Amino acid sequence: NIAHGRHPLHGLSGTDGPTLGQIIEDTYVPWVKANRPRTATNTLEKLNRIFGSWFAEPLSAITIERIESWKIRRLNAGRAATTILRDMFTLSSVLSRAVRLGKVTENPIRRVEKPRIDRRPKIRFLDKQDESRLRAALHARDAETREARKSANAWRQERRRELLPPL
């Protein structure tokens, strides 16, 4: 089975059926291109990049346990919870199409615990170096603005136009 690009248990104890790659190619690609044309390319690219190694496996091999272990590996690799959640929803849309078409009985992602996302803003305070750099940049910006106003007033004065107030 592995030599032919199939799941090792393919053909044993009811694991026959369409593979994830077949479902994506045969049903999901036409649907996403027709219903989500602006994001279709990005979605399909993301599916291939993140779940491409799962394409040769039957849909029954995508279990809650497998998705949980994938999620834990991604969290341990330093991926943000929002990124993992977005990737899970991308796969979930494929599996939802498969459920609607009767290829699988349920979408296992619906039963996977979603990663916690901290919705509170991160408050960051400036240290002495950051504050001094910020103040120096603001002073430089103000000086540049004053010089631009002086230059503009000199131009206006040469042409006998009304001067703008100094900054």
KEBA-446297 format. One record per residue: residue in three letters; x, y, z of N, C-alpha, C in turn. Coordinates in steps of 0.02 Angstrom, whole numbers, plus 50000, padded with zeros to 5 digits. Atoms other than C-alpha are relative to their C-alpha. Example, Ala and Ser with C-alpha at 12.3 -4.5 7.8 and 13.67 -1.06 7.14 Angstrom:
// residues 2
ALA500454994150000506154977550390500455006050000SER499584994149997506844994750357499615005550037
***
This chain:
// residues 167
ASN500414994050000500005000050000500435006350000ILE499574994049997501375012450045500365001149934ALA499654999450063502305008749884499555003149946HIS500484997250048500715013749789499705006550023GLY500234993549976500475029649890499354999850038ARG500635000649961499035023049996500174999450074HIS499935000949928498765022450182500174992750013PRO499805006949986499555006850260499414995350012LEU500575004249986497845000350315499475000149946HIS500474999550055496995004050150499764993149979GLY500295006450021495814989950107499854995350058LEU500125004349942495764982750284499475003250045SER500514998149950494294983850405499655006649985GLY500424994450017493274996850314500365006649988THR499654993850013494635009650280500005001849926ASP500064998350071494245009050095499595006349993GLY500394994050013493485024450020500455005149968PRO499614994950033494025040349940500545002950046THR499464996949962495635048449994499855007550007LEU500084992849991495765066350054500175003649934GLY499814997050063496655070749892499474999349946GLN500545001150049495265063149787499415004650014ILE500564995649982493925072749882500165007249982ILE499814993150016494885088849862499975001149924GLU499984999150073495185086349675499324999449967ASP500635001450034493495079249627499435004550020THR500584996249977492295089249734500155006850028TYR499884993749966493105102949836500275005449953VAL499724995050046494115111549698499465003349958PRO500534996650039492605114449583499545004350044TRP500454996249956491535119949731500325006550024VAL499674994049973492805132149805500135005149944LYS499894995250055493195139749634499355003449979ALA500644997050018491345142549601499715004450055ASN500324996449945490825148549774500465004850037ARG499524995649966492405156849842500575001849952PRO499484998950052493335162849685500585004450022ARG499454995649980494345176549771500514996550044THR499545003349952495095165049904500164992849980ALA499915007050019495085148549809500734998049993THR499295001650011496915148949756500384999650065ASN499664999949936497515153449929499804994050043THR500255005649961496425140150011500304993449975LEU499735006250027496995126349894500764999550011GLU499285000049987498815131349913500144998350073LYS499915001449928498645131050103499854992750015LEU500155007149991497825113850098500594995749978ASN499445003950026499245107149992500625000750043ARG499404998749960500605115150098499964996750069ILE500055002249930499935110150269499784992750005PHE500275006749995498975094050237500174995649940GLY499825003850060499815087850077500214992950014SER499795006849984500545072650165499404995550017TRP500605003949985498765067150209499604998449937PHE500405000750061498135067550028499924992749978ALA500035006950024498515049149993499624995550048GLU500335004149950497585043150147499245000549995PRO500734999750003495745038450157499725004850052LEU500314995349954494565050450243499914997150069SER500095003249935494295037750381500635000350043ALA499384999549962496125039950431500075006850035ILE499994993449968495785058050480499544999650061THR500375001049938495265055550660500115005950047ILE499934994849948495045066850811500704999650030GLU499355000949970496615059450887500575002549955ARG499494997850047497635062850731500035007549994ILE500034992750005497055080850718500275003150064GLU499744997549936497415083450904500764999650001SER499275000749999499195076850884500325005049951TRP499754995050048499445087950730499995006950032LYS500084993549967498805102950830500545000950053ILE499494999649947499985099150976500695000949970ARG499354999150032501475097350860500105007149975ARG499954993150025501095114250781500085005050057LEU499934995549942500875122650951500714999650029ASN499325001049974502525115151011500535002949953ALA499544997150049503365121350852499995007750002GLY500024992749992502895139150902499495003649957ARG500524996850040501425142250787499495003450046ALA500504996449962500145154850849499344996149999ALA500655003549995498465148050908499535002349944THR500444997650053497575159050780500184996849933THR499795003250062498615151550639499754992849997ILE500225007049997498225133850695499254999649990LEU500735000050006496375137850711499795001449928ARG500154998450070496355145550536500134993949955ASP499845005950039497205130050465499504994350012MET500515005149985495975118650555499355001449963PHE500624998250035494515128250480500064998849925THR499905001450071495285126250307499864992749985LEU500135007250009495305107250325499274998450015SER500695001249982493595107850407499525001449943SER500454998650057492825115650252500004994349950VAL499975005750045493435100950147499604994250029LEU500355005549969492775088350272499245001250004SER500724998450000491105097450283499694998649931ARG500245001750067490925095850094499924992449993ALA500035007350003491305077150111499404997450038VAL500595002149962489945075550244499375001449960ARG500594998250040488675084550133499904995249942LEU500045004650057489095072749991499924992750022GLY500105006749975488935057450103500634995749997LYS499375003950003490775052250089500234997950070VAL499875001749930490985052450280499395001850041THR500604998949959489735052450421500035006450040GLU499944993849962490435066950522500675003349988ASN499384996150006491755080450520500364999650067PRO499665001049936493025075450654500275006550031ILE499734993749973493675093350672499495003350047ARG500514997149956492025098250753500064997650072ARG499935002749932492465087350902500695001150029VAL499334998549975494265093150918499975006450040GLU499984994049959494605105551056500425005449965LYS499664994550035495065122150979500535003150046PRO499494996749959496655130851037499745006550030ARG500224993949967496375144851161500355006049970ILE499744993850028496585162151091499915005550051ASP500024994549951497015176551207499745006249965ARG500314994350033495845190651157500185006650034ARG499814993849966496575203151281500605003049964PRO499444996950034497745215851205500644999550040LYS499355000149968499585214651244500235007250010ILE499794993249985500095230651331500765000050006ARG499284999750000501895235251299500215007050020PHE499754993649977502825249151388500695001149969LEU499354998350030504315258251314500535000150055ASP499444999449954505985256151399500365006649984LYS499654993550008507215270851411500275000849929GLN499724999550068508055266851244499465001149948ASP500554999150047506405265051151499715007050003GLU500284993449992505765281251224500465005349971SER499544995050027507335290951179500014999849924ARG500035000650073507295284150999499365003049973LEU500644997350021505455288650985500015007650003ARG499984992749993505735306251050500475003249949ALA499534997450050507235308850935499675000049930ALA500355000350065506195303150785499465005349995LEU500514994850000504785314950834500305006949992HIS499664993550007505985329650854500255000949928ALA499764999550070506755325850682499425001349953ARG500594998950042505015324850604499755007250006ASP500234993149990504515341550683500475005049968ALA499514995450031506125349950626499925000049924GLU500105000550073505845343550449499375003749978THR500624996550016504065350150450500095007550004ARG499874992849994504655367350512500415002649941GLU499584998050058505985368050375499585000249936ALA500435000150059504695363350244499555006149999ARG500434994149997503555377450305500405006349984LYS499584994250016504995389950299500145000549925SER499865000350072505415384450122499375002149961ALA500634998350034503585385850071499865007550006ASN500124992949990503455403350146500495004249959ALA499524996450042505045408750056499765000049927TRP500265000650068504305402549892499405004749991ARG500594995750003502665411649931500195007450001GLN499794993049994503575427749978500285002549933GLU499724998250065504525427849812499455001549950ARG500564999250047502865426849721499455004650026ARG500454995249968502005439549835499314996850014ARG500625003449979500735426949901499955000350075GLU500114999849928499985425950073500434994650034LEU499575004749964501185417750197499594995750047LEU500315004549952500695402950302500305001550069PRO499734998649933500885404650492500594995450015PRO499425004249984502565398450559499814994450049LEU500135005749954502605381750649500465000350060
***
